């Protein structure tokens, strides 16, 4: 009997969204969590399926943050943080920890321009004596979306149209106008902070809410801020376009050149600190990465200084192969129920294993060289270690020589306990007003030329949108945040020839 191979369909049979194995998707906007505010569940196959495929879409450059530059340096803690955390590198003022930092554009390819309008990645690997901690943030305190289920779709709109292979303004604004939580980040992106003058002249943020945990197991919620000591400098729309033409590698060149001549860039590091019990009654969901904590409520507390003072000796070995992940943590620093953070805990190491191989942490730039690594993770492609030699490769075990053992009595090696309550499900954001309050406040905080440039930058980009309904929908979001903002954008688009 002859069997005929099934036909691979190039187009879907219907407009029903499905998983990769053909199951209809009931909710493509909200990850499955343990209760409304609980962590994401591993059983959410649609999320894992979607993120896993997304992580493998590009070979070999990074799916996001493909274009970047990096440097070595150190972090010096200047405050006694022992009441907040048991992390050893944060205990004693004056302690210096080696670091490697990488800055990047987000949406563009490896050959894209350093002056493109785009968020900038701000990642720092701390080589502590207890292993590596990666602070993986951006130059903005917020992000476009609050659920990782939306992330592959969002990034697709930043890439190229699957038919034309061109950037697509309609796709860009279509998604953003249908995900109104993006408005806060859009406001920052289309201000002049969306086109930094250089990596040295921008701030960095953890963006996510993290935890610091002290020796008694008491946790505080924190946000990390890295304030540039060189001062903020940004390009205007016209300056960014000119730099794109004259030197598309301007930020990379600036960082390398400054360090080479001894002009070492530095950032003052501060924390916002909140008692864990205060989160439930705060005006904003503190685990929503599209929101900030106003400094009037939680002021910055200076805790240290980050300085970069040594250029890489080989770009590929150190910058291209550097692999950061928010899941690379040390005792005293912990995760929260921030949905986007929860998704990144899985997605970042997963894409590193795809891009660099399962033993990516053995690469010199990624090695936790100040700590002793001991586990039962053996073999695999590109393993160039001693592979833990003849020691047992399982645990528990009782043979000699003894292998690594779990540390049941070490409270510092444990995660903090979080009480969960609720039924599993896909929960949407239950407030609609608060997606417009902070963007409106930010718009009104801008004065004069800042506000004028914001409107001008938005109009210049949205002028490329062909679908008028997308434009009207987005103008509606601007108007909800501030009526004057929506009016000015509408007037600017009409003056540019758009018939609305």
C-alpha positions in Angstrom: 0.0 0.0 0.0 1.4 3.4 -1.0 1.3 6.2 1.5 1.2 9.8 0.3 2.9 12.4 2.4 0.5 15.1 3.7 0.4 18.4 1.9 2.0 21.3 3.8 -0.4 24.1 3.5 1.1 27.5 2.8 -1.9 29.4 4.0 -4.3 28.7 6.9 -7.6 27.0 6.2 -9.5 29.6 8.1 -9.0 32.8 10.1 -9.0 30.9 13.4 -5.7 31.4 15.3 -4.2 28.1 16.5 -1.2 26.8 18.3 1.5 25.0 16.3 -0.3 21.7 16.6 -3.5 23.1 15.4 -5.4 23.8 18.6 -7.7 27.0 18.5 -6.4 29.8 20.7 -9.1 31.2 23.0 -7.0 34.1 24.3 -3.9 35.6 22.6 -3.7 38.6 24.9 -3.3 37.3 28.4 -1.0 34.6 29.8 -2.3 31.9 32.1 -1.6 32.8 35.8 -2.3 31.5 39.2 -5.0 34.0 40.1 -5.3 37.5 38.7 -2.0 38.7 40.1 -0.1 35.4 40.4 2.9 34.1 38.4 2.6 32.6 35.0 2.0 28.8 34.8 4.3 26.4 33.0 1.2 24.6 31.7 0.5 27.6 29.4 1.5 25.7 26.3 0.4 28.5 24.0 2.8 31.0 25.7 5.7 28.5 25.7 5.0 27.4 22.2 4.8 31.0 21.0 7.9 32.2 22.8 10.0 29.1 21.9 9.3 29.5 18.2 9.9 33.3 18.4 13.3 32.7 20.0 14.4 30.6 17.1 13.3 32.8 14.2 16.6 34.4 13.5 20.0 32.7 12.9 22.5 33.7 14.0 22.0 37.3 15.1 19.9 38.1 18.2 16.2 38.2 17.5 16.1 41.6 19.3 19.0 43.8 20.4 21.0 42.6 17.4 23.1 45.8 17.0 25.1 46.7 20.1 28.4 47.8 21.8 29.9 46.8 25.1 32.7 47.4 27.6 34.2 46.2 30.9 34.2 48.0 34.1 33.2 47.8 37.8 30.4 48.6 40.1 31.2 50.2 43.5 28.5 50.1 46.2 28.4 53.3 48.2 25.7 52.5 50.8 25.1 49.8 53.4 22.3 47.7 52.0 22.5 44.9 54.5 19.0 45.7 55.8 17.6 45.3 52.3 19.6 42.4 50.9 21.9 39.5 51.8 23.6 39.7 48.3 27.3 39.8 49.3 28.4 42.3 46.6 25.9 44.8 48.1 26.8 44.5 51.8 29.8 46.7 52.4 30.3 50.3 51.1 33.5 50.4 49.0 33.1 46.9 47.6 33.9 46.8 43.9 32.4 44.1 41.5 33.7 43.6 38.0 31.0 44.1 35.3 30.5 43.8 31.6 27.8 46.1 30.0 26.2 45.9 26.6 24.1 48.7 25.0 22.0 48.1 21.9 19.2 49.2 19.7 16.2 46.9 20.0 14.2 46.4 16.8 16.8 46.8 14.0 19.1 44.3 12.4 22.8 44.0 13.1 23.5 46.5 10.4 20.9 49.1 11.5 21.8 52.7 12.5 22.8 53.6 16.0 20.7 56.8 15.7 17.5 55.0 14.8 14.3 55.9 16.8 14.2 52.8 19.0 14.5 52.0 22.7 18.1 51.1 23.8 19.0 48.0 25.7 21.0 48.6 28.9 22.3 45.3 30.2 25.0 44.8 32.9 26.5 41.5 34.0 27.8 41.7 37.6 30.5 39.0 38.2 29.9 38.5 41.9 31.5 36.0 44.3 28.2 34.1 44.4 27.7 33.9 40.7 26.6 36.3 38.0 23.7 38.7 38.3 22.4 40.2 35.1 20.5 43.5 35.3 18.8 43.4 31.9 17.0 46.6 31.2 16.4 49.5 28.8 17.0 53.2 28.6 13.3 53.7 29.4 11.6 53.0 32.8 8.6 51.3 31.0 7.9 49.0 28.1 5.2 48.8 25.3 3.3 45.8 26.7 2.7 44.0 30.0 2.1 40.4 28.9 4.8 38.3 27.2 2.1 36.6 25.1 2.1 39.7 23.0 5.9 40.0 22.6 6.5 38.0 19.4 3.6 39.9 17.7 4.9 43.3 18.9 8.5 42.6 17.6 7.1 41.3 14.3 5.6 44.8 13.8 9.0 46.4 14.4 10.7 44.1 11.8 10.0 43.8 8.1 6.7 43.1 6.2 6.7 39.3 5.3 5.8 40.1 1.7 7.6 43.3 0.9 10.6 42.9 3.3 10.2 46.6 4.0 9.6 48.4 7.3 5.8 48.8 7.7 4.4 51.9 9.4 0.8 50.5 9.2 1.8 47.3 11.1 3.7 49.4 13.6 0.8 51.7 14.5 -1.9 49.1 14.0 -0.5 47.0 16.8 0.2 50.0 19.1 -3.2 51.5 18.5 -4.8 48.1 19.5 -2.6 47.8 22.6 -3.2 51.1 24.3 -1.0 50.1 27.3 1.9 51.0 24.9 1.1 54.7 25.0 3.5 55.5 27.9 6.4 53.9 26.1 5.3 55.5 22.8 5.4 58.9 24.5 9.1 58.4 25.5 10.0 56.8 22.2 8.8 59.7 20.1 10.3 62.3 22.4 13.9 63.1 21.6 14.9 60.4 24.2 13.9 58.0 21.5 17.1 59.0 19.6 19.9 59.2 22.2 23.1 61.1 21.2 25.2 58.2 22.4 25.2 55.3 24.8 27.2 57.3 27.3 24.5 60.0 27.4 21.5 58.0 28.3 20.0 56.5 31.6 19.3 52.9 32.3 16.5 51.2 34.2 15.6 47.7 35.3 12.1 48.7 34.2 10.7 45.7 35.9 10.0 45.6 39.6 12.5 43.2 41.3 13.0 42.1 44.9 15.8 42.6 47.4 15.8 40.0 50.2 17.7 40.4 53.5 19.3 37.7 55.7 16.0 37.3 57.6 14.0 36.6 54.5 12.3 40.0 54.5 11.7 41.2 50.9 11.4 44.7 49.5 10.2 45.6 46.0 12.7 47.7 44.1 13.3 49.4 40.8 16.9 50.1 39.6 18.0 53.4 38.1 21.3 54.1 36.3 21.6 57.9 35.9 24.3 59.0 33.4 27.0 61.2 34.9 27.8 62.6 31.4 24.4 64.2 31.2 21.4 63.4 29.0 22.0 64.3 25.3 19.6 63.4 22.5 19.3 63.9 18.7 16.5 65.8 17.2 14.7 64.2 14.3 16.9 66.1 11.8 20.1 65.4 13.7 19.3 61.7 13.9 18.7 61.6 10.1 21.9 63.4 9.4 23.9 61.0 11.7 22.3 58.0 10.0 23.7 59.2 6.7 27.1 60.3 8.0 27.9 57.7 10.6 25.4 54.8 11.3 27.8 53.5 14.0 28.1 56.7 15.9 27.2 55.3 19.3 29.5 52.3 19.0 32.4 54.6 17.9 31.7 57.1 20.7 31.7 54.5 23.5 34.9 52.8 22.2 36.7 56.1 21.6 35.8 57.6 25.0 37.2 54.6 26.9 40.2 54.4 24.6 41.3 57.9 25.5 40.6 57.5 29.2 37.3 59.4 29.4 35.5 56.6 31.3 31.7 56.9 31.3 29.9 56.3 34.6 26.4 56.1 36.0 25.1 56.9 39.5 23.0 53.9 40.6 19.9 54.4 42.7 16.9 52.4 43.9 13.3 53.0 44.5 12.2 50.9 47.5 8.7 49.8 48.4 7.6 47.6 51.3 6.2 44.4 49.9 2.9 44.8 51.8 2.3 48.3 50.3 2.0 46.9 46.7 -1.6 45.7 47.1 -3.0 49.2 47.9 -0.9 51.3 45.6 -2.6 53.4 42.9 -0.8 51.4 40.1 -0.2 47.7 39.7 3.5 47.7 40.7 4.1 44.6 38.6 2.9 46.3 35.4 6.0 47.3 33.4 4.0 49.9 31.5 3.8 52.0 34.7 6.4 53.9 36.8 6.4 54.7 40.5 6.3 58.5 40.8 9.4 59.7 42.6 7.2 61.8 44.8 5.9 58.5 46.3 9.2 56.6 46.2 12.3 58.8 45.9 15.6 57.6 44.5 18.1 56.3 47.0 21.7 56.4 45.8 23.5 53.1 46.3 26.5 53.0 44.0 28.5 53.9 40.9 28.9 52.0 37.6 32.1 52.8 35.7 33.2 51.4 32.3 37.0 51.6 31.8 38.1 48.8 29.4 37.2 48.1 25.8 36.8 44.6 24.5 39.8 43.1 22.9 37.6 41.1 20.5 34.1 42.1 19.6 32.8 38.7 18.7 34.2 36.9 21.7 33.0 39.5 24.2 30.1 41.6 22.8 28.5 39.3 20.3 28.7 36.2 22.6 27.7 38.0 25.8 24.4 36.4 27.0 22.3 38.2 29.5 19.2 37.0 31.3 17.0 38.3 34.1 16.9 34.7 35.4 20.7 34.9 36.1 20.3 35.9 39.8 22.2 35.6 43.1 21.0 35.1 46.7 19.4 38.3 47.9 17.9 39.3 44.6 14.6 37.8 43.5 11.9 37.9 40.9 8.3 39.2 41.2 5.0 38.5 39.5 5.6 41.0 36.7 4.2 39.0 33.7 6.8 40.4 31.3 9.6 39.5 33.6 8.2 36.0 34.1 8.2 35.5 30.3 11.8 36.8 30.0 12.9 34.3 32.7 12.2 31.6 30.2 12.8 33.3 26.9 16.2 34.8 27.4 18.1 31.6 28.3 16.1 29.7 25.7 17.3 32.0 22.9 20.9 31.8 24.2 20.8 28.0 24.0 19.5 28.4 20.4 22.0 31.1 19.4 25.1 30.1 21.3 24.4 26.5 22.3 23.5 24.7 25.6 26.8 25.5 27.1 26.8 29.2 26.5 27.7 29.9 30.1 31.1 28.3 29.6 32.1 31.0 27.1 34.6 33.2 28.8 32.5 36.4 28.7 29.6 34.6 30.4 31.5 32.5 33.0 30.7 33.2 36.6 34.5 33.2 37.2 34.4 34.5 40.7 32.2 31.7 41.9 32.8 27.9 41.7 30.3 26.2 39.3 29.3 22.7 40.3 26.3 20.8 38.9 25.2 17.8 37.0 24.7 19.5 33.6 27.1 17.5 31.4 27.9 17.0 27.8 26.1 18.8 25.0 27.4 20.7 22.0 30.4 23.0 22.5 31.3 21.7 25.9 35.0 22.7 26.2 35.3 22.3 30.0 36.6 19.3 31.9 32.9 18.2 32.1 33.2 17.8 35.9 35.6 14.9 35.2 34.8 11.6 37.2 32.4 13.1 39.7 28.9 11.6 39.9 26.5 13.2 37.5 23.3 12.7 39.6 21.9 13.8 43.0 21.1 12.7 45.6 24.1 10.4 45.8 26.3 8.8 48.4 29.4 7.7 46.5 33.0 8.9 46.8 34.2 11.3 45.6 31.1 13.3 46.5 29.4 15.5 44.0 27.5 18.7 44.6 24.7 18.6 47.1 21.6 20.7 47.6 21.8 23.4 50.3 18.6 22.8 52.3 19.8 24.8 55.3 21.0 27.9 53.4 18.1 30.4 53.5 20.1 32.6 51.1 19.9 30.0 48.3 16.1 29.9 48.4 13.5 32.1 46.7 11.2 34.2 48.8 7.8 32.7 49.6 4.8 34.3 47.8 1.2 33.6 48.8 -1.0 32.8 45.8 -4.8 32.9 45.7 -7.1 32.5 42.8 -8.2 30.3 40.0 -6.0 29.6 37.0 -7.1 31.5 33.8 -6.2 34.1 31.3 -6.8 37.5 33.1 -7.0 40.7 31.2 -6.0 44.0 32.7 -9.0 45.1 34.8 -8.4 48.9 34.6 -8.6 50.9 31.4 -8.1 54.5 32.7 -4.6 54.0 34.1 -3.1 53.3 30.6 -3.7 57.0 29.8 -3.0 58.8 33.1 0.8 58.5 33.2 1.3 59.2 29.4 -0.9 62.3 29.9 1.2 63.4 32.9 4.4 62.9 30.9 3.1 64.9 28.0 2.1 67.8 30.3 5.5 67.6 32.1 7.2 68.3 28.7 7.4 72.0 28.0 7.9 74.1 24.9 10.3 72.5 22.4 10.1 69.1 24.1 6.4 69.0 23.5 6.8 70.4 20.0 9.4 67.8 19.0 7.2 65.0 20.4 4.3 66.0 18.2 6.6 66.6 15.2 8.3 63.2 15.6 4.9 61.4 15.8 3.5 63.2 12.8 6.7 62.4 10.7 6.3 58.7 11.5 2.5 58.4 11.2 2.6 60.3 7.9 3.7 56.9 6.4 0.6 55.1 7.6 -1.8 54.4 4.7 -4.8 53.1 6.7 -6.7 56.2 8.0 -8.6 54.1 10.6 -5.3 53.2 12.3 -4.4 56.8 12.4 -7.8 57.8 13.9 -7.6 55.1 16.5 -4.1 56.2 17.7 -5.2 59.9 17.8 -8.0 58.8 20.0 -5.4 57.4 22.5 -3.4 60.6 22.4 -6.7 62.6 23.1 -7.6 60.4 26.0 -4.2 61.1 27.6 -4.5 64.8 26.9 -7.1 66.5 24.4 -4.5 69.0 23.3 -2.0 66.3 22.4 -4.6 64.5 20.2 -5.6 67.8 18.5 -2.0 68.8 17.7 -1.2 65.4 16.2 -4.3 65.5 14.1 -3.6 69.0 12.9 0.0 68.1 12.1 -1.1 65.1 10.0 -3.6 67.2 8.1 -0.9 69.8 7.4 1.3 66.9 6.1 -1.4 66.0 3.6 -3.3 63.3 5.4 -7.1 63.3 4.8 -8.7 62.3 8.1 
